């Protein structure tokens, strides 16, 4: 049986899209300036 494309992995997801991934670039600063309620997922 073939597996689907989405294989959830919390660690991998956090590393790619989490707060600390965003901190590396200046995305957070830009979103704060814009006044986003939620900085990142």
Secondary structure by P-SEA (a helix, b strand, c coil): cccccccccaaaaaaaccaaaaaacaaaaaaaaaccccccc
